Amino acid sequence: MKLNHREYAGFREGMTIQDVIEESRFTWPNLVVVLNGKVIKPEDYDGTLIDVRDDLEVIHLLAGG
């Protein structure tokens, strides 16, 4: 599995998007999650399983002025 274009060493069968977010310590309140080119809603993180062939992107949204 790739996370943000790099091999994710912590992959294991049965992982969800929520598992990856927690284990990778993504703590920013505004995240955009894209799984294989499809945006995943926050309410679906815990129920969306990750496959070894998946490409997952977790993007922090920032605002500035």
Buried (B, 14 or more C-beta within 10 A) or exposed (E): BBBEEEEBEEBEEEBBBBBBBEBBEBEEEEBEBBBEEEEBEEEBBEEBEBEEEBBBBBEEEEEEE
